[in-house]
Amino acid sequence: MSQIFPYKGNAVIPEIKKLDNGKFMACFVIHEGKDGSGKLRYQRKAPTNEFDTEDEAIAYILDFSGDWIDENPM
């Protein structure tokens, strides 16, 4: 099971992908509901950013998602 980060009635679910070059891509989805059971609100499958560590990728996801949710309230 992926980690779920609840934020303002949404669930941010990172889907980190490790690339062949050892870098990490910050893929993720945002669903309605704090447990992620609601409808899909946002999905990023192929970001242009690459990160050196999984933690950096997750930090980016949470920062971006928080801003997006604040700008797109339910």
VOBA-1610 file (N, C-alpha, C; in pm, whole numbers, padded with zeros to 5 digits, always signed):
BEGIN
Met+00085-00120+00000Met+00000+00000+00000Met+00088+00124+00000Ser+00053+00220-00083Ser+00127+00345-00089Ser+00101+00428+00036Gln+00192+00519+00061Gln+00169+00615+00168Gln+00056+00707+00123Ile-00024+00751+00219Ile-00131+00848+00192Ile-00109+00967+00283Phe-00108+01085+00223Phe-00093+01208+00299Phe-00222+01288+00288Pro-00306+01287+00395Pro-00431+01363+00390Pro-00405+01513+00400Tyr-00484+01591+00325Tyr-00473+01737+00329Tyr-00605+01798+00288Lys-00668+01869+00379Lys-00793+01943+00352Lys-00898+01859+00279Gly-00923+01739+00330Gly-01026+01654+00273Gly-00984+01579+00148Asn-00856+01586+00114Asn-00802+01516-00001Asn-00696+01417+00046Ala-00659+01326-00041Ala-00551+01233-00014Ala-00447+01245-00125Val-00325+01276-00086Val-00214+01282-00181Val-00142+01148-00171Ile-00129+01080-00284Ile-00070+00946-00286Ile+00049+00947-00382Pro+00171+00950-00326Pro+00290+00947-00412Pro+00304+00812-00483Glu+00350+00819-00605Glu+00382+00699-00684Glu+00521+00721-00742Ile+00620+00716-00654Ile+00758+00746-00692Ile+00809+00639-00789Lys+00876+00683-00894Lys+00934+00590-00990Lys+01085+00613-00996Lys+01160+00504-00979Lys+01306+00513-00989Lys+01345+00490-01135Leu+01426+00580-01185Leu+01470+00572-01324Leu+01599+00489-01336Asp+01630+00450-01457Asp+01752+00372-01481Asp+01878+00447-01441Asn+01873+00581-01445Asn+01990+00662-01408Asn+02003+00680-01256Gly+01914+00618-01178Gly+01921+00627-01033Gly+01844+00744-00975Lys+01790+00831-01059Lys+01710+00945-01012Lys+01566+00898-00988Phe+01488+00985-00924Phe+01349+00953-00892Phe+01254+01053-00959Met+01144+01003-01013Met+01039+01087-01069Met+00926+01099-00968Ala+00874+01219-00954Ala+00769+01247-00856Ala+00631+01233-00920Cys+00587+01110-00941Cys+00452+01083-00990Cys+00359+01072-00870Phe+00233+01113-00889Phe+00139+01109-00778Phe-00003+01130-00826Val-00098+01102-00736Val-00239+01131-00760Val-00296+01202-00638Ile-00403+01277-00663Ile-00480+01341-00556Ile-00623+01292-00571His-00676+01233-00463His-00814+01185-00460His-00892+01262-00355Glu-01023+01269-00374Glu-01111+01322-00270Glu-01112+01224-00153Gly-01131+01277-00033Gly-01140+01192+00086Gly-01003+01168+00145Lys-00995+01175+00276Lys-00864+01163+00342Lys-00803+01025+00329Asp-00885+00923+00295Asp-00831+00788+00279Asp-00807+00752+00132Gly-00833+00845+00042Gly-00809+00822-00100Gly-00919+00744-00171Ser-01032+00725-00106Ser-01139+00644-00166Ser-01230+00723-00259Gly-01218+00855-00258Gly-01304+00938-00344Gly-01252+00946-00486Lys-01319+01029-00566Lys-01283+01036-00708Lys-01147+01104-00728Leu-01085+01069-00837Leu-00956+01126-00875Leu-00972+01274-00908Arg-00887+01357-00849Arg-00891+01501-00875Arg-00774+01547-00960Tyr-00659+01479-00947Tyr-00539+01521-01020Tyr-00447+01401-01032Gln-00378+01390-01145Gln-00285+01280-01164Gln-00164+01329-01243Arg-00047+01292-01196Arg+00076+01324-01269Arg+00153+01193-01289Lys+00160+01151-01416Lys+00226+01025-01449Lys+00369+01045-01498Ala+00399+01158-01562Ala+00530+01175-01623Ala+00583+01317-01601Pro+00625+01348-01479Pro+00677+01482-01454Pro+00813+01502-01521Thr+00849+01627-01543Thr+00978+01658-01603Thr+01089+01666-01498Asn+01051+01681-01371Asn+01149+01692-01264Asn+01207+01556-01229Glu+01338+01553-01203Glu+01403+01434-01150Glu+01473+01473-01020Phe+01472+01381-00924Phe+01527+01409-00791Phe+01631+01306-00755Asp+01729+01346-00672Asp+01836+01257-00631Asp+01791+01151-00533Thr+01690+01185-00449Thr+01643+01090-00348Thr+01491+01080-00351Glu+01441+00970-00297Glu+01296+00952-00286Glu+01237+01057-00194Asp+01307+01092-00086Asp+01258+01194+00007Asp+01242+01329-00060Glu+01335+01366-00148Glu+01322+01493-00222Glu+01201+01491-00314Ala+01176+01376-00375Ala+01060+01364-00464Ala+00930+01378-00384Ile+00923+01314-00268Ile+00803+01324-00184Ile+00784+01467-00134Ala+00891+01534-00096Ala+00881+01673-00050Ala+00825+01761-00162Tyr+00870+01740-00285Tyr+00818+01815-00399Tyr+00668+01787-00418Ile+00631+01658-00413Ile+00491+01619-00431Ile+00403+01688-00327Leu+00444+01685-00201Leu+00362+01744-00095Leu+00352+01895-00110Asp+00460+01959-00149Asp+00460+02104-00170Asp+00369+02141-00286Phe+00386+02074-00400Phe+00303+02101-00517Phe+00156+02072-00487Ser+00129+01956-00426Ser-00009+01915-00400Ser-00079+02010-00305Gly-00009+02054-00201Gly-00068+02149-00107Gly-00110+02277-00178Asp-00022+02329-00264Asp-00056+02450-00341Asp-00174+02424-00434Trp-00172+02309-00503Trp-00279+02277-00598Trp-00413+02265-00526Ile-00416+02195-00414Ile-00540+02179-00337Ile-00589+02313-00286Asp-00497+02398-00238Asp-00538+02532-00192Asp-00599+02614-00305Glu-00549+02597-00427Glu-00598+02674-00542Glu-00721+02612-00605Asn-00750+02485-00575Asn-00863+02412-00634Asn-00944+02345-00527Pro-01007+02424-00439Pro-01086+02363-00330Pro-01205+02286-00386Met-01250+02189-00307Met-01366+02109-00349Met-01494+02188-00333
//
